[in-house]
Amino acid sequence: MSCKELVEVVTDYLEGVLSSQDRARLEEHLGQCPGCQTYLEQMRQVIQSLGKRNEDSISPGAWETLQQAFRNWKRAQ
Ligand SMILES: [Zn+2]
């Protein structure tokens, strides 16, 4: 799995709806990519903070903003 692919499926992973096959590939990538470990941790914290403010699931627009922020961050590495 590439970093780009991880970004696209990380929301499904954190929501627990990713297939077991993709989850295994994601975790394999995490094991060798510190950048994605950091990203996953940040996403987890964002989800927790959003969850406190809003009972509903996170809007697609919010995910888009987060994913865009991550792409910019990776580009700056
Ligand atoms: Zn990665």
N, CA, C, O and the ligand as a Tripos MOL2 file, in Angstrom:
@<TRIPOS>MOLECULE
protein
  309   307    78     0     0
PROTEIN
NO_CHARGES

@<TRIPOS>ATOM
      1 N           0.8480   -1.2020    0.0000 N.3       1 MET1
      2 CA          0.0000    0.0000    0.0000 C.3       1 MET1
      3 C           0.8830    1.2520    0.0000 C.2       1 MET1
      4 O           1.8810    1.3230    0.7180 O.2       1 MET1
      5 N           0.5050    2.2170   -0.8010 N.am      2 SER2
      6 CA          1.2540    3.4740   -0.8540 C.3       2 SER2
      7 C           0.6770    4.4650    0.1640 C.2       2 SER2
      8 O          -0.4180    4.2660    0.6880 O.2       2 SER2
      9 N           1.4350    5.5350    0.4320 N.am      3 CYS3
     10 CA          0.9630    6.5710    1.3480 C.3       3 CYS3
     11 C          -0.3390    7.1840    0.8230 C.2       3 CYS3
     12 O          -1.2660    7.4580    1.5850 O.2       3 CYS3
     13 N          -0.3840    7.3880   -0.4890 N.am      4 LYS4
     14 CA         -1.5740    7.9980   -1.0940 C.3       4 LYS4
     15 C          -2.8040    7.1270   -0.8680 C.2       4 LYS4
     16 O          -3.8860    7.6250   -0.5550 O.2       4 LYS4
     17 N          -2.6220    5.8320   -1.0310 N.am      5 GLU5
     18 CA         -3.7400    4.9140   -0.8390 C.3       5 GLU5
     19 C          -4.1770    4.8900    0.6250 C.2       5 GLU5
     20 O          -5.3670    4.8280    0.9310 O.2       5 GLU5
     21 N          -3.1970    4.9420    1.5170 N.am      6 LEU6
     22 CA         -3.5190    4.9530    2.9440 C.3       6 LEU6
     23 C          -4.3880    6.1560    3.2870 C.2       6 LEU6
     24 O          -5.3650    6.0370    4.0270 O.2       6 LEU6
     25 N          -4.0220    7.3210    2.7410 N.am      7 VAL7
     26 CA         -4.8010    8.5360    3.0120 C.3       7 VAL7
     27 C          -6.2490    8.3490    2.5790 C.2       7 VAL7
     28 O          -7.1760    8.8320    3.2290 O.2       7 VAL7
     29 N          -6.4240    7.6390    1.4640 N.am      8 GLU8
     30 CA         -7.7790    7.4870    0.9360 C.3       8 GLU8
     31 C          -8.6310    6.5140    1.7460 C.2       8 GLU8
     32 O          -9.8570    6.6210    1.7530 O.2       8 GLU8
     33 N          -7.9890    5.5670    2.4270 N.am      9 VAL9
     34 CA         -8.7850    4.5760    3.1640 C.3       9 VAL9
     35 C          -8.7110    4.7420    4.6770 C.2       9 VAL9
     36 O          -9.3540    3.9960    5.4150 O.2       9 VAL9
     37 N          -7.9320    5.7160    5.1430 N.am     10 VAL10
     38 CA         -7.7180    5.8320    6.5880 C.3      10 VAL10
     39 C          -9.0200    6.1210    7.3410 C.2      10 VAL10
     40 O          -9.1880    5.6870    8.4810 O.2      10 VAL10
     41 N          -9.9300    6.8460    6.7110 N.am     11 THR11
     42 CA        -11.1930    7.1360    7.3940 C.3      11 THR11
     43 C         -12.0010    5.8550    7.5900 C.2      11 THR11
     44 O         -12.6030    5.6420    8.6420 O.2      11 THR11
     45 N         -12.0060    5.0110    6.5680 N.am     12 ASP12
     46 CA        -12.7020    3.7250    6.6960 C.3      12 ASP12
     47 C         -12.0400    2.8700    7.7790 C.2      12 ASP12
     48 O         -12.7100    2.1780    8.5440 O.2      12 ASP12
     49 N         -10.7180    2.9370    7.8220 N.am     13 TYR13
     50 CA         -9.9760    2.1720    8.8230 C.3      13 TYR13
     51 C         -10.3710    2.6020   10.2340 C.2      13 TYR13
     52 O         -10.6470    1.7710   11.1000 O.2      13 TYR13
     53 N         -10.3930    3.9210   10.4440 N.am     14 LEU14
     54 CA        -10.6950    4.4300   11.7840 C.3      14 LEU14
     55 C         -12.1620    4.2090   12.1550 C.2      14 LEU14
     56 O         -12.5020    4.1120   13.3340 O.2      14 LEU14
     57 N         -13.0070    4.1320   11.1620 N.am     15 GLU15
     58 CA        -14.4200    3.8700   11.4360 C.3      15 GLU15
     59 C         -14.6980    2.3720   11.5640 C.2      15 GLU15
     60 O         -15.8040    1.9610   11.9150 O.2      15 GLU15
     61 N         -13.6770    1.5660   11.2720 N.am     16 GLY16
     62 CA        -13.8260    0.1260   11.4370 C.3      16 GLY16
     63 C         -14.5980   -0.5530   10.3230 C.2      16 GLY16
     64 O         -15.1080   -1.6580   10.5050 O.2      16 GLY16
     65 N         -14.6880    0.0990    9.1700 N.am     17 VAL17
     66 CA        -15.4520   -0.4900    8.0650 C.3      17 VAL17
     67 C         -14.5650   -0.9740    6.9210 C.2      17 VAL17
     68 O         -15.0680   -1.4280    5.8930 O.2      17 VAL17
     69 N         -13.2590   -0.8770    7.0950 N.am     18 LEU18
     70 CA        -12.3390   -1.3440    6.0540 C.3      18 LEU18
     71 C         -12.3450   -2.8780    6.0330 C.2      18 LEU18
     72 O         -12.4610   -3.5170    7.0780 O.2      18 LEU18
     73 N         -12.2200   -3.4530    4.8510 N.am     19 SER19
     74 CA        -12.1740   -4.9160    4.7620 C.3      19 SER19
     75 C         -10.9260   -5.4500    5.4680 C.2      19 SER19
     76 O          -9.9240   -4.7440    5.5840 O.2      19 SER19
     77 N         -10.9900   -6.6780    5.9300 N.am     20 SER20
     78 CA         -9.8610   -7.2320    6.6870 C.3      20 SER20
     79 C          -8.6060   -7.3060    5.8300 C.2      20 SER20
     80 O          -7.4920   -7.1580    6.3310 O.2      20 SER20
     81 N          -8.7950   -7.5340    4.5430 N.am     21 GLN21
     82 CA         -7.6450   -7.6030    3.6350 C.3      21 GLN21
     83 C          -6.9450   -6.2450    3.5290 C.2      21 GLN21
     84 O          -5.7210   -6.1520    3.6290 O.2      21 GLN21
     85 N          -7.7520   -5.1900    3.3230 N.am     22 ASP22
     86 CA         -7.1720   -3.8550    3.2200 C.3      22 ASP22
     87 C          -6.5940   -3.3960    4.5580 C.2      22 ASP22
     88 O          -5.5910   -2.6850    4.6010 O.2      22 ASP22
     89 N          -7.2360   -3.8090    5.6380 N.am     23 ARG23
     90 CA         -6.7460   -3.4330    6.9580 C.3      23 ARG23
     91 C          -5.3470   -4.0140    7.1820 C.2      23 ARG23
     92 O          -4.4680   -3.3450    7.7240 O.2      23 ARG23
     93 N          -5.1520   -5.2610    6.7600 N.am     24 ALA24
     94 CA         -3.8520   -5.9030    6.9110 C.3      24 ALA24
     95 C          -2.7930   -5.1760    6.0830 C.2      24 ALA24
     96 O          -1.6640   -4.9890    6.5360 O.2      24 ALA24
     97 N          -3.1650   -4.7640    4.8610 N.am     25 ARG25
     98 CA         -2.2240   -4.0430    4.0090 C.3      25 ARG25
     99 C          -1.8940   -2.6830    4.6150 C.2      25 ARG25
    100 O          -0.7460   -2.2400    4.5650 O.2      25 ARG25
    101 N          -2.8990   -2.0190    5.1880 N.am     26 LEU26
    102 CA         -2.6880   -0.7180    5.8130 C.3      26 LEU26
    103 C          -1.7390   -0.8550    6.9990 C.2      26 LEU26
    104 O          -0.8090   -0.0630    7.1560 O.2      26 LEU26
    105 N          -1.9800   -1.8650    7.8320 N.am     27 GLU27
    106 CA         -1.1500   -2.0200    9.0250 C.3      27 GLU27
    107 C           0.2800   -2.4230    8.6550 C.2      27 GLU27
    108 O           1.2350   -2.0750    9.3500 O.2      27 GLU27
    109 N           0.4090   -3.1540    7.5640 N.am     28 GLU28
    110 CA          1.7460   -3.5060    7.0940 C.3      28 GLU28
    111 C           2.5000   -2.2380    6.6760 C.2      28 GLU28
    112 O           3.6810   -2.0740    6.9810 O.2      28 GLU28
    113 N           1.7940   -1.3480    5.9740 N.am     29 HIS29
    114 CA          2.4080   -0.0880    5.5590 C.3      29 HIS29
    115 C           2.7700    0.7610    6.7720 C.2      29 HIS29
    116 O           3.8480    1.3550    6.8170 O.2      29 HIS29
    117 N           1.8790    0.8180    7.7500 N.am     30 LEU30
    118 CA          2.1250    1.6090    8.9550 C.3      30 LEU30
    119 C           3.4050    1.1700    9.6540 C.2      30 LEU30
    120 O           4.1420    1.9870   10.2050 O.2      30 LEU30
    121 N           3.6570   -0.1360    9.6200 N.am     31 GLY31
    122 CA          4.8210   -0.6800   10.2920 C.3      31 GLY31
    123 C           6.1350   -0.1940    9.7240 C.2      31 GLY31
    124 O           7.1720   -0.2700   10.3820 O.2      31 GLY31
    125 N           6.0890    0.3130    8.4820 N.am     32 GLN32
    126 CA          7.3390    0.7460    7.8540 C.3      32 GLN32
    127 C           7.3030    2.2060    7.4200 C.2      32 GLN32
    128 O           8.1790    2.6470    6.6770 O.2      32 GLN32
    129 N           6.2990    2.9660    7.8730 N.am     33 CYS33
    130 CA          6.1800    4.3450    7.4280 C.3      33 CYS33
    131 C           5.8350    5.2730    8.6070 C.2      33 CYS33
    132 O           4.6630    5.4400    8.9420 O.2      33 CYS33
    133 N           6.8500    5.8690    9.2260 N.am     34 PRO34
    134 CA          6.6180    6.7510   10.3870 C.3      34 PRO34
    135 C           5.6880    7.9200   10.0560 C.2      34 PRO34
    136 O           4.9150    8.3560   10.9090 O.2      34 PRO34
    137 N           5.7580    8.4250    8.8340 N.am     35 GLY35
    138 CA          4.9100    9.5460    8.4470 C.3      35 GLY35
    139 C           3.4310    9.1920    8.5530 C.2      35 GLY35
    140 O           2.6250    9.9850    9.0390 O.2      35 GLY35
    141 N           3.0850    7.9940    8.0940 N.am     36 CYS36
    142 CA          1.6870    7.5720    8.1580 C.3      36 CYS36
    143 C           1.2710    7.2280    9.5830 C.2      36 CYS36
    144 O           0.1010    7.3790    9.9340 O.2      36 CYS36
    145 N           2.2030    6.7700   10.4050 N.am     37 GLN37
    146 CA          1.8770    6.5410   11.8180 C.3      37 GLN37
    147 C           1.4720    7.8590   12.4700 C.2      37 GLN37
    148 O           0.4970    7.9250   13.2170 O.2      37 GLN37
    149 N           2.2450    8.9130   12.1710 N.am     38 THR38
    150 CA          1.9360   10.2370   12.7180 C.3      38 THR38
    151 C           0.5940   10.7240   12.2030 C.2      38 THR38
    152 O          -0.2220   11.2590   12.9540 O.2      38 THR38
    153 N           0.3790   10.5290   10.9080 N.am     39 TYR39
    154 CA         -0.8750   10.9570   10.2980 C.3      39 TYR39
    155 C          -2.0740   10.2500   10.9340 C.2      39 TYR39
    156 O          -3.0780   10.8820   11.2610 O.2      39 TYR39
    157 N          -1.9540    8.9440   11.1010 N.am     40 LEU40
    158 CA         -3.0450    8.1660   11.6860 C.3      40 LEU40
    159 C          -3.3560    8.6720   13.0960 C.2      40 LEU40
    160 O          -4.5180    8.8000   13.4800 O.2      40 LEU40
    161 N          -2.3090    8.9530   13.8510 N.am     41 GLU41
    162 CA         -2.4930    9.4390   15.2250 C.3      41 GLU41
    163 C          -3.1960   10.7970   15.2320 C.2      41 GLU41
    164 O          -4.0710   11.0520   16.0600 O.2      41 GLU41
    165 N          -2.8030   11.6560   14.3040 N.am     42 GLN42
    166 CA         -3.4470   12.9690   14.2020 C.3      42 GLN42
    167 C          -4.9170   12.8250   13.8160 C.2      42 GLN42
    168 O          -5.7800   13.5130   14.3610 O.2      42 GLN42
    169 N          -5.1890   11.9350   12.8820 N.am     43 MET43
    170 CA         -6.5680   11.7140   12.4500 C.3      43 MET43
    171 C          -7.4300   11.2200   13.6150 C.2      43 MET43
    172 O          -8.5750   11.6370   13.7920 O.2      43 MET43
    173 N          -6.8390   10.3230   14.3950 N.am     44 ARG44
    174 CA         -7.5590    9.7760   15.5490 C.3      44 ARG44
    175 C          -7.9390   10.9000   16.5240 C.2      44 ARG44
    176 O          -9.0520   10.9430   17.0480 O.2      44 ARG44
    177 N          -6.9860   11.7970   16.7460 N.am     45 GLN45
    178 CA         -7.2400   12.9040   17.6810 C.3      45 GLN45
    179 C          -8.2870   13.8580   17.1240 C.2      45 GLN45
    180 O          -9.1320   14.3640   17.8630 O.2      45 GLN45
    181 N          -8.2290   14.1020   15.8200 N.am     46 VAL46
    182 CA         -9.2060   14.9870   15.1920 C.3      46 VAL46
    183 C         -10.6060   14.3870   15.3110 C.2      46 VAL46
    184 O         -11.5740   15.0860   15.6110 O.2      46 VAL46
    185 N         -10.6910   13.0850   15.0700 N.am     47 ILE47
    186 CA        -11.9850   12.4120   15.1570 C.3      47 ILE47
    187 C         -12.5490   12.5150   16.5730 C.2      47 ILE47
    188 O         -13.7410   12.7570   16.7660 O.2      47 ILE47
    189 N         -11.6750   12.3260   17.5530 N.am     48 GLN48
    190 CA        -12.1280   12.4290   18.9460 C.3      48 GLN48
    191 C         -12.6320   13.8330   19.2470 C.2      48 GLN48
    192 O         -13.6690   13.9970   19.8890 O.2      48 GLN48
    193 N         -11.9050   14.8440   18.7890 N.am     49 SER49
    194 CA        -12.3120   16.2170   19.0870 C.3      49 SER49
    195 C         -13.5960   16.5810   18.3430 C.2      49 SER49
    196 O         -14.4440   17.2970   18.8750 O.2      49 SER49
    197 N         -13.7340   16.0880   17.1220 N.am     50 LEU50
    198 CA        -14.9680   16.3350   16.3760 C.3      50 LEU50
    199 C         -16.1400   15.6110   17.0330 C.2      50 LEU50
    200 O         -17.2580   16.1230   17.0900 O.2      50 LEU50
    201 N         -15.8540   14.4120   17.5260 N.am     51 GLY51
    202 CA        -16.9010   13.6160   18.1520 C.3      51 GLY51
    203 C         -17.4820   14.2880   19.3830 C.2      51 GLY51
    204 O         -18.6560   14.1050   19.7050 O.2      51 GLY51
    205 N         -16.6540   15.0700   20.0700 N.am     52 LYS52
    206 CA        -17.1370   15.7640   21.2580 C.3      52 LYS52
    207 C         -18.0700   16.9110   20.8910 C.2      52 LYS52
    208 O         -18.9910   17.2480   21.6350 O.2      52 LYS52
    209 N         -17.8150   17.4970   19.7380 N.am     53 ARG53
    210 CA        -18.6200   18.6510   19.3200 C.3      53 ARG53
    211 C         -19.8890   18.2450   18.5820 C.2      53 ARG53
    212 O         -20.8870   18.9660   18.6040 O.2      53 ARG53
    213 N         -19.8470   17.1170   17.9460 N.am     54 ASN54
    214 CA        -20.9240   16.7720   17.0200 C.3      54 ASN54
    215 C         -21.2690   15.2880   17.1310 C.2      54 ASN54
    216 O         -20.4110   14.4280   16.9310 O.2      54 ASN54
    217 N         -22.4990   15.0010   17.4410 N.am     55 GLU55
    218 CA        -22.9220   13.6070   17.5810 C.3      55 GLU55
    219 C         -22.9620   12.9010   16.2300 C.2      55 GLU55
    220 O         -22.7570   11.6890   16.1520 O.2      55 GLU55
    221 N         -23.2200   13.6440   15.1890 N.am     56 ASP56
    222 CA        -23.3170   13.0440   13.8620 C.3      56 ASP56
    223 C         -21.9460   12.6210   13.3610 C.2      56 ASP56
    224 O         -20.9220   13.0460   13.8960 O.2      56 ASP56
    225 N         -21.9310   11.8020   12.3530 N.am     57 SER57
    226 CA        -20.6560   11.4200   11.7700 C.3      57 SER57
    227 C         -20.0420   12.6260   11.0630 C.2      57 SER57
    228 O         -20.7350   13.5800   10.7120 O.2      57 SER57
    229 N         -18.7410   12.5620   10.8650 N.am     58 ILE58
    230 CA        -18.0270   13.6860   10.2870 C.3      58 ILE58
    231 C         -18.4410   13.8780    8.8260 C.2      58 ILE58
    232 O         -18.5540   12.9130    8.0700 O.2      58 ILE58
    233 N         -18.6590   15.1010    8.4540 N.am     59 SER59
    234 CA        -19.1370   15.3790    7.1020 C.3      59 SER59
    235 C         -18.0510   15.0770    6.0730 C.2      59 SER59
    236 O         -16.8630   15.1820    6.3760 O.2      59 SER59
    237 N         -18.4490   14.7070    4.8680 N.am     60 PRO60
    238 CA        -17.4560   14.4710    3.8040 C.3      60 PRO60
    239 C         -16.5800   15.6950    3.5880 C.2      60 PRO60
    240 O         -15.3990   15.5540    3.2690 O.2      60 PRO60
    241 N         -17.1240   16.8800    3.7540 N.am     61 GLY61
    242 CA        -16.3420   18.1050    3.5730 C.3      61 GLY61
    243 C         -15.2060   18.2040    4.5710 C.2      61 GLY61
    244 O         -14.1110   18.6590    4.2380 O.2      61 GLY61
    245 N         -15.4710   17.7740    5.8020 N.am     62 ALA62
    246 CA        -14.4330   17.8180    6.8330 C.3      62 ALA62
    247 C         -13.3110   16.8430    6.4920 C.2      62 ALA62
    248 O         -12.1340   17.1610    6.6640 O.2      62 ALA62
    249 N         -13.6710   15.6670    6.0110 N.am     63 TRP63
    250 CA        -12.6520   14.6850    5.6160 C.3      63 TRP63
    251 C         -11.8040   15.2320    4.4750 C.2      63 TRP63
    252 O         -10.5840   15.0670    4.4460 O.2      63 TRP63
    253 N         -12.4800   15.8850    3.5410 N.am     64 GLU64
    254 CA        -11.7680   16.4290    2.3870 C.3      64 GLU64
    255 C         -10.7210   17.4410    2.8510 C.2      64 GLU64
    256 O          -9.5960   17.4560    2.3520 O.2      64 GLU64
    257 N         -11.1020   18.2830    3.8050 N.am     65 THR65
    258 CA        -10.1930   19.2840    4.3440 C.3      65 THR65
    259 C          -8.9870   18.6150    5.0130 C.2      65 THR65
    260 O          -7.8470   19.0340    4.8170 O.2      65 THR65
    261 N          -9.2530   17.5780    5.7980 N.am     66 LEU66
    262 CA         -8.1870   16.8690    6.4960 C.3      66 LEU66
    263 C          -7.2350   16.1960    5.5130 C.2      66 LEU66
    264 O          -6.0160   16.2330    5.6800 O.2      66 LEU66
    265 N          -7.8160   15.5820    4.4890 N.am     67 GLN67
    266 CA         -6.9830   14.8650    3.5320 C.3      67 GLN67
    267 C          -6.1340   15.8370    2.7240 C.2      67 GLN67
    268 O          -4.9880   15.5450    2.3850 O.2      67 GLN67
    269 N          -6.7110   16.9910    2.4220 N.am     68 GLN68
    270 CA         -5.9520   18.0080    1.7030 C.3      68 GLN68
    271 C          -4.7880   18.4970    2.5640 C.2      68 GLN68
    272 O          -3.6780   18.6890    2.0670 O.2      68 GLN68
    273 N          -5.0470   18.6940    3.8450 N.am     69 ALA69
    274 CA         -4.0060   19.1430    4.7610 C.3      69 ALA69
    275 C          -2.8690   18.1260    4.8070 C.2      69 ALA69
    276 O          -1.6950   18.4950    4.8540 O.2      69 ALA69
    277 N          -3.2280   16.8470    4.7920 N.am     70 PHE70
    278 CA         -2.2080   15.8050    4.8370 C.3      70 PHE70
    279 C          -1.3710   15.7960    3.5620 C.2      70 PHE70
    280 O          -0.1520   15.6380    3.6180 O.2      70 PHE70
    281 N          -2.0210   15.9630    2.4160 N.am     71 ARG71
    282 CA         -1.2750   15.9710    1.1500 C.3      71 ARG71
    283 C          -0.2790   17.1120    1.1420 C.2      71 ARG71
    284 O           0.8560   16.9460    0.6960 O.2      71 ARG71
    285 N          -0.6960   18.2770    1.6340 N.am     72 ASN72
    286 CA          0.2130   19.4330    1.6770 C.3      72 ASN72
    287 C           1.3800   19.1440    2.6000 C.2      72 ASN72
    288 O           2.5230   19.5040    2.3180 O.2      72 ASN72
    289 N           1.0680   18.4790    3.7210 N.am     73 TRP73
    290 CA          2.0990   18.1590    4.7070 C.3      73 TRP73
    291 C           3.1160   17.1850    4.1140 C.2      73 TRP73
    292 O           4.3210   17.3640    4.2930 O.2      73 TRP73
    293 N           2.6380   16.1560    3.4090 N.am     74 LYS74
    294 CA          3.5500   15.1870    2.7940 C.3      74 LYS74
    295 C           4.4490   15.8630    1.7570 C.2      74 LYS74
    296 O           5.6320   15.5470    1.6340 O.2      74 LYS74
    297 N           3.8590   16.7950    1.0190 N.am     75 ARG75
    298 CA          4.6140   17.4820   -0.0180 C.3      75 ARG75
    299 C           5.7530   18.2940    0.5900 C.2      75 ARG75
    300 O           6.7870   18.4940   -0.0480 O.2      75 ARG75
    301 N           5.5670   18.7580    1.8130 N.am     76 ALA76
    302 CA          6.5700   19.6050    2.4580 C.3      76 ALA76
    303 C           7.6900   18.7920    3.0810 C.2      76 ALA76
    304 O           8.6910   19.3660    3.5100 O.2      76 ALA76
    305 N           7.5540   17.4700    3.1430 N.am     77 GLN77
    306 CA          8.5610   16.6180    3.7870 C.3      77 GLN77
    307 C           9.8690   16.6400    2.9960 C.2      77 GLN77
    308 O          10.8350   15.9830    3.3820 O.2      77 GLN77
    309 ZN          3.0900    5.9940    4.3470 Zn       78 ZN78
@<TRIPOS>BOND
     1     1     2 1
     2     2     3 1
     3     3     4 2
     4     3     5 am
     5     5     6 1
     6     6     7 1
     7     7     8 2
     8     7     9 am
     9     9    10 1
    10    10    11 1
    11    11    12 2
    12    11    13 am
    13    13    14 1
    14    14    15 1
    15    15    16 2
    16    15    17 am
    17    17    18 1
    18    18    19 1
    19    19    20 2
    20    19    21 am
    21    21    22 1
    22    22    23 1
    23    23    24 2
    24    23    25 am
    25    25    26 1
    26    26    27 1
    27    27    28 2
    28    27    29 am
    29    29    30 1
    30    30    31 1
    31    31    32 2
    32    31    33 am
    33    33    34 1
    34    34    35 1
    35    35    36 2
    36    35    37 am
    37    37    38 1
    38    38    39 1
    39    39    40 2
    40    39    41 am
    41    41    42 1
    42    42    43 1
    43    43    44 2
    44    43    45 am
    45    45    46 1
    46    46    47 1
    47    47    48 2
    48    47    49 am
    49    49    50 1
    50    50    51 1
    51    51    52 2
    52    51    53 am
    53    53    54 1
    54    54    55 1
    55    55    56 2
    56    55    57 am
    57    57    58 1
    58    58    59 1
    59    59    60 2
    60    59    61 am
    61    61    62 1
    62    62    63 1
    63    63    64 2
    64    63    65 am
    65    65    66 1
    66    66    67 1
    67    67    68 2
    68    67    69 am
    69    69    70 1
    70    70    71 1
    71    71    72 2
    72    71    73 am
    73    73    74 1
    74    74    75 1
    75    75    76 2
    76    75    77 am
    77    77    78 1
    78    78    79 1
    79    79    80 2
    80    79    81 am
    81    81    82 1
    82    82    83 1
    83    83    84 2
    84    83    85 am
    85    85    86 1
    86    86    87 1
    87    87    88 2
    88    87    89 am
    89    89    90 1
    90    90    91 1
    91    91    92 2
    92    91    93 am
    93    93    94 1
    94    94    95 1
    95    95    96 2
    96    95    97 am
    97    97    98 1
    98    98    99 1
    99    99   100 2
   100    99   101 am
   101   101   102 1
   102   102   103 1
   103   103   104 2
   104   103   105 am
   105   105   106 1
   106   106   107 1
   107   107   108 2
   108   107   109 am
   109   109   110 1
   110   110   111 1
   111   111   112 2
   112   111   113 am
   113   113   114 1
   114   114   115 1
   115   115   116 2
   116   115   117 am
   117   117   118 1
   118   118   119 1
   119   119   120 2
   120   119   121 am
   121   121   122 1
   122   122   123 1
   123   123   124 2
   124   123   125 am
   125   125   126 1
   126   126   127 1
   127   127   128 2
   128   127   129 am
   129   129   130 1
   130   130   131 1
   131   131   132 2
   132   131   133 am
   133   133   134 1
   134   134   135 1
   135   135   136 2
   136   135   137 am
   137   137   138 1
   138   138   139 1
   139   139   140 2
   140   139   141 am
   141   141   142 1
   142   142   143 1
   143   143   144 2
   144   143   145 am
   145   145   146 1
   146   146   147 1
   147   147   148 2
   148   147   149 am
   149   149   150 1
   150   150   151 1
   151   151   152 2
   152   151   153 am
   153   153   154 1
   154   154   155 1
   155   155   156 2
   156   155   157 am
   157   157   158 1
   158   158   159 1
   159   159   160 2
   160   159   161 am
   161   161   162 1
   162   162   163 1
   163   163   164 2
   164   163   165 am
   165   165   166 1
   166   166   167 1
   167   167   168 2
   168   167   169 am
   169   169   170 1
   170   170   171 1
   171   171   172 2
   172   171   173 am
   173   173   174 1
   174   174   175 1
   175   175   176 2
   176   175   177 am
   177   177   178 1
   178   178   179 1
   179   179   180 2
   180   179   181 am
   181   181   182 1
   182   182   183 1
   183   183   184 2
   184   183   185 am
   185   185   186 1
   186   186   187 1
   187   187   188 2
   188   187   189 am
   189   189   190 1
   190   190   191 1
   191   191   192 2
   192   191   193 am
   193   193   194 1
   194   194   195 1
   195   195   196 2
   196   195   197 am
   197   197   198 1
   198   198   199 1
   199   199   200 2
   200   199   201 am
   201   201   202 1
   202   202   203 1
   203   203   204 2
   204   203   205 am
   205   205   206 1
   206   206   207 1
   207   207   208 2
   208   207   209 am
   209   209   210 1
   210   210   211 1
   211   211   212 2
   212   211   213 am
   213   213   214 1
   214   214   215 1
   215   215   216 2
   216   215   217 am
   217   217   218 1
   218   218   219 1
   219   219   220 2
   220   219   221 am
   221   221   222 1
   222   222   223 1
   223   223   224 2
   224   223   225 am
   225   225   226 1
   226   226   227 1
   227   227   228 2
   228   227   229 am
   229   229   230 1
   230   230   231 1
   231   231   232 2
   232   231   233 am
   233   233   234 1
   234   234   235 1
   235   235   236 2
   236   235   237 am
   237   237   238 1
   238   238   239 1
   239   239   240 2
   240   239   241 am
   241   241   242 1
   242   242   243 1
   243   243   244 2
   244   243   245 am
   245   245   246 1
   246   246   247 1
   247   247   248 2
   248   247   249 am
   249   249   250 1
   250   250   251 1
   251   251   252 2
   252   251   253 am
   253   253   254 1
   254   254   255 1
   255   255   256 2
   256   255   257 am
   257   257   258 1
   258   258   259 1
   259   259   260 2
   260   259   261 am
   261   261   262 1
   262   262   263 1
   263   263   264 2
   264   263   265 am
   265   265   266 1
   266   266   267 1
   267   267   268 2
   268   267   269 am
   269   269   270 1
   270   270   271 1
   271   271   272 2
   272   271   273 am
   273   273   274 1
   274   274   275 1
   275   275   276 2
   276   275   277 am
   277   277   278 1
   278   278   279 1
   279   279   280 2
   280   279   281 am
   281   281   282 1
   282   282   283 1
   283   283   284 2
   284   283   285 am
   285   285   286 1
   286   286   287 1
   287   287   288 2
   288   287   289 am
   289   289   290 1
   290   290   291 1
   291   291   292 2
   292   291   293 am
   293   293   294 1
   294   294   295 1
   295   295   296 2
   296   295   297 am
   297   297   298 1
   298   298   299 1
   299   299   300 2
   300   299   301 am
   301   301   302 1
   302   302   303 1
   303   303   304 2
   304   303   305 am
   305   305   306 1
   306   306   307 1
   307   307   308 2
@<TRIPOS>SUBSTRUCTURE
     1 MET1         2 RESIDUE 1 A MET
     2 SER2         6 RESIDUE 1 A SER
     3 CYS3        10 RESIDUE 1 A CYS
     4 LYS4        14 RESIDUE 1 A LYS
     5 GLU5        18 RESIDUE 1 A GLU
     6 LEU6        22 RESIDUE 1 A LEU
     7 VAL7        26 RESIDUE 1 A VAL
     8 GLU8        30 RESIDUE 1 A GLU
     9 VAL9        34 RESIDUE 1 A VAL
    10 VAL10       38 RESIDUE 1 A VAL
    11 THR11       42 RESIDUE 1 A THR
    12 ASP12       46 RESIDUE 1 A ASP
    13 TYR13       50 RESIDUE 1 A TYR
    14 LEU14       54 RESIDUE 1 A LEU
    15 GLU15       58 RESIDUE 1 A GLU
    16 GLY16       62 RESIDUE 1 A GLY
    17 VAL17       66 RESIDUE 1 A VAL
    18 LEU18       70 RESIDUE 1 A LEU
    19 SER19       74 RESIDUE 1 A SER
    20 SER20       78 RESIDUE 1 A SER
    21 GLN21       82 RESIDUE 1 A GLN
    22 ASP22       86 RESIDUE 1 A ASP
    23 ARG23       90 RESIDUE 1 A ARG
    24 ALA24       94 RESIDUE 1 A ALA
    25 ARG25       98 RESIDUE 1 A ARG
    26 LEU26      102 RESIDUE 1 A LEU
    27 GLU27      106 RESIDUE 1 A GLU
    28 GLU28      110 RESIDUE 1 A GLU
    29 HIS29      114 RESIDUE 1 A HIS
    30 LEU30      118 RESIDUE 1 A LEU
    31 GLY31      122 RESIDUE 1 A GLY
    32 GLN32      126 RESIDUE 1 A GLN
    33 CYS33      130 RESIDUE 1 A CYS
    34 PRO34      134 RESIDUE 1 A PRO
    35 GLY35      138 RESIDUE 1 A GLY
    36 CYS36      142 RESIDUE 1 A CYS
    37 GLN37      146 RESIDUE 1 A GLN
    38 THR38      150 RESIDUE 1 A THR
    39 TYR39      154 RESIDUE 1 A TYR
    40 LEU40      158 RESIDUE 1 A LEU
    41 GLU41      162 RESIDUE 1 A GLU
    42 GLN42      166 RESIDUE 1 A GLN
    43 MET43      170 RESIDUE 1 A MET
    44 ARG44      174 RESIDUE 1 A ARG
    45 GLN45      178 RESIDUE 1 A GLN
    46 VAL46      182 RESIDUE 1 A VAL
    47 ILE47      186 RESIDUE 1 A ILE
    48 GLN48      190 RESIDUE 1 A GLN
    49 SER49      194 RESIDUE 1 A SER
    50 LEU50      198 RESIDUE 1 A LEU
    51 GLY51      202 RESIDUE 1 A GLY
    52 LYS52      206 RESIDUE 1 A LYS
    53 ARG53      210 RESIDUE 1 A ARG
    54 ASN54      214 RESIDUE 1 A ASN
    55 GLU55      218 RESIDUE 1 A GLU
    56 ASP56      222 RESIDUE 1 A ASP
    57 SER57      226 RESIDUE 1 A SER
    58 ILE58      230 RESIDUE 1 A ILE
    59 SER59      234 RESIDUE 1 A SER
    60 PRO60      238 RESIDUE 1 A PRO
    61 GLY61      242 RESIDUE 1 A GLY
    62 ALA62      246 RESIDUE 1 A ALA
    63 TRP63      250 RESIDUE 1 A TRP
    64 GLU64      254 RESIDUE 1 A GLU
    65 THR65      258 RESIDUE 1 A THR
    66 LEU66      262 RESIDUE 1 A LEU
    67 GLN67      266 RESIDUE 1 A GLN
    68 GLN68      270 RESIDUE 1 A GLN
    69 ALA69      274 RESIDUE 1 A ALA
    70 PHE70      278 RESIDUE 1 A PHE
    71 ARG71      282 RESIDUE 1 A ARG
    72 ASN72      286 RESIDUE 1 A ASN
    73 TRP73      290 RESIDUE 1 A TRP
    74 LYS74      294 RESIDUE 1 A LYS
    75 ARG75      298 RESIDUE 1 A ARG
    76 ALA76      302 RESIDUE 1 A ALA
    77 GLN77      306 RESIDUE 1 A GLN
    78 ZN78       309 GROUP 0 **** ****
